[in-house]
Amino acid sequence: MLVSPDTSLVRPEKMRPCCPNFSTKVWKSIQEVAQSATANEPKIYSMLDDIVLSRTSLGNAVAVRLARRLSRRDMGRDELEPLFRTLFKQNPLIVESMAADLLAIVERDAACHNALEPLLFFKGFHALATYRIAHQLWLEGRYLLALFFQSVGSEVFGVDIHPAAQIGCGILLDHGTGFVVGETAIIENDVSMLHEVTLGGTGKEKGGARHPIVRSGVLIGAGAKVLGRVEIGECAKIAASSVVLDNVRPHTTVAGVPAVEVGSSGSDSPAMCMQQRLCDE
């Protein structure tokens, strides 16, 4: 059964980029770093030239990078790149969302020094960008092609996001390996999630809303499983390896199997500060 995204519980202001043309600023910073890198590391000049230096926009650069990574016998780079470029041109908010994702990585990942690094190498970003393409195709009714990119993205990046899921911008998917999102899940803006997080269902029921809602500002620790149509309140924190089966109140921390409330989230936005402690200290 093909299920169209349910917008009844989506807050539009928490799902779309709020700064038009933000991608232009991010792109300028990426170009500056790439130009400096060519002098310091000439062995990767060819890659930098292909992806960044010879391109005119962030959308074009992402199209090239994903085409290089997702290319295969079924669909080669010569087909993928123009498909991605066309989608980005027709839907510029996709590129703005990707720019917000890049900034989220730079601001929240201590191992990232600039936006060029995730554009080139971070599979969490690549997986999210692939999802954004698949989601747009899903919205256009191109279900098989959307599922194709879900499948290829899962194979290449170890990240499985259903194209019908609804994900906002400014998302940090740290490491990404083993990350799974179900068909009717909703993730708002400015959420941080680590590897092996699952936003899944609780059984084999079909149709209807059966996956979690994650409100803005939430931090979900590595290995946490959030199952069923539960709502994770704004700026809540889920401890690593927890299993969440019930709603989580805003600005609280839950931990355990099954997860229980253990205190406040200790921050106005856990997603931003990335503090993994369970309680205030």
N, C-alpha and C positions, 0 to 999 in steps of 0.2 A: 504494500500500500504506500503510495506517494503522499506525503503530508506536507502541505504548504505551511510556512512559518505562521505561528499564532501571534498576532500583535496585541492581543487583549491586555497583556500584563507588561508590555514594553513601554518604558518612559522615553519618548523620542530624544529629549534633551540629554539623556544618559547613554545614548547609543551612537550619536553622530559627532564628528569633529566640530569643535566650536570656533575654530580659527581658520577661515578661508585662506587659501594660498600658503598655508604653513609649510607645505612640501617644498616650496621654492627656497625657503630659508634653510631647511634641512639639507636640500640638495647642494646649496652653495657650500655649506660646511663640509659635506662629503667630497666635493671636488677639490677643495683646498687641501684636505688631508691626503687625498689620492695623489695630487701633484707633488707633495712633499715626499710621499712614500716611493715614488719612482726613482728618486735620487738615492734613497737609503737602501732600497731593495730592488735592484734592476731585474732580478730573476723573475719577478712577478709583473713586470711591465706589460707583457702581452695581455694578461688577465685584466689588469687595471685599465688598460686602453680599451679593451673590448667592452667592459662593463660600465666604466665611469668616464674616462677621459674623452672618448669619442661620442658620448651621449649628451643629450641636451636637457634631460629632465629626470627626476627620480622615477617616474613611471617607466620611461624607456630603460633605465638601468635595471629596475626590478624585472622587467620583461625579459631582458637578456639573461640575468642571473638565474631566474627560474627556468627559462628555456634550456639553459646549459645543464641544470640539475635534474630536470624532469624528462629530458629527451630520452627516447627509446625507440624501438622498432615500430611500435604502434603509432607513434606520433613524434616526428623529429623536430629539431630546433627550427627548421625552416617553416614548419607549420605552427609551432607553439608561439614563437616570438610575435608574429603578426596578430595572432589571436589575442594574446595578452595586451598588446599595444592598443588594439581596437577596443577591448573592454575598458581599459583605463581611460582612453579618450572619451568614450561614451559615458563613463561613470567616474568622474574626477574625484568623487568623495572616497572611492577606494584608495586612491593614491594619498589623499589627506589622512585617511585612517592608518595607512602604512607608515606615513611620516610620524604620526603620533606614537605608533608602536616603536619605531626606532628611537625616538626621544625617551620613551619609557625605559628602554634597555640602557641607554646611556646614563640616565639619572638614577636607576635603581640597581643595576648590576655592577658590583664593585670590580668585576673582571673586565669590564668594557670601558674603553678610553675615548671612543668617538663613534659616530654613526656609520663610518665606513666598515668597521669590524663586523657588526651584525649583518650589514648588507651583503658582505662577501661570504661570511663564514658561519653565522649563528643559525642552526637549523630550527630553533624555536621561532625566529622571525620568518624564515623561509616557509615553515609549515603554516603559520598564520596567514602569510601572503597567499599561499596556495589555497587555503580555506576561503579567503576573500574572493578569489576568482571563482571557485566552485559555488560559493553562495550566490554570487551574481548570476551565474548560469542557472542555478536552481530557481531563482526568482523569475527568470525569463522562460521557465518551463523546459529548459534543456537538461532534463534530469539525468539521462545516461552520460552525457559529457561531464556533468557535475560529479557524478559517482565515479567516473573514470579518474578525475583529479583527486578525489578522496582516496581512491585505491592506490594511485601512484604516490601520492603524498605520504600515505601510511607506510608504503614499502620503502621509500627513500629516506624519510625522516623519523620513522618510528612514532609518528603522531597521527591519531585517527580522529578527525573532527567531521561529523556528519554535515554535509553542505546546507541542510535546512536549519541547523542551529543558528542562533542569533548572537553575534558577538560585537560589542562596541569597540572603541578605539583606546589607545594608550594602554595596551595589554602587554604585560611582561610574561612570557612563557619561558621560564628559566630552564635551560638544558633541553627540556621538551620530551625527552625519551619516555615512552610509555604513557603519554598524555592522551586521554580519551574523552570525547564529548558526544553525548547522544543527540538524537534528532530534534527533540523539542526543548533543548536547553537554552537558557537565556543568560548571557554574561554582559553586564553593563560596562561602562567606561572605567578606566583606571583600576583594573584588577591585576593582581600579581599571583601567579601560580607556578609551582615548581614541578619537577619531573614526577612521573607516575601518579599524577592526579587523575581521578576518574569522576566525571559528572554523568552518572548512569541511571538506568532504571532499576526496578526491583523485581522484575519478572519478565514474562514473555508476552504481556499484554500489548496489543497493537492499537494505534490511533490515540488521539487525545494527548493532553499534556502530561507527560510521565517522567520528565527529566528536571533537574534542579534549575532554580533561578538564583543567580549570583548578582547581588546589587553592587553598586560602585564602591570603590575603596577597599574591597575585601582582599585579604591575604590567605592563600590556601597552601599549607606546607606540603613538603614532598611525601608522596605516597598516600595522601588522604583520599578517601572515597566518599563521595556525596551521592546518595542514592534516592531516587524517587522525586516526586514533585514537591521538594522542600524549598524553602526560601532562605537564603543566607543574607541576613540583613546588612544594610549599609555599614561599611567600615568594621565588619566583624573579622575575626581571625580564627582559622581552623588549624590546629596543631598537626604536625607531621604524623602520618600513619593513622590518623583518626578515621572512624567510620561514622558518617553523619546520616542519621535516618529521620531526624525531625528538624523543624524550623530552628534557625539560629537568630536570636535577637540582635538588632543593630548594636555596634560598639561593644560586643562581648567576645570572649575567647572560649572555644570549646575544645575538648581533648578527650581521647580515649576511645574504647571499642565496647559498646557504642559511645559516641561522644556525649559529654555532659558539659554544662557551663562551669568554668573554673575561675572566672573573673572578667574584668573589663579587657578591652582590646589594647588598652594602654597607649592609644594614639588616635589623633583625629583621622588618620588615614593609614592603617597598617600596610596597605599596598605600597605606599610611598616610602615608608621608613624601613620596611623589610625586617623588622625586629622579630625574631623567632621565639623569644621568651614567652612562657605561658601567662604570666601575671606581671603586674607592675612590681618594680623593685626600687 
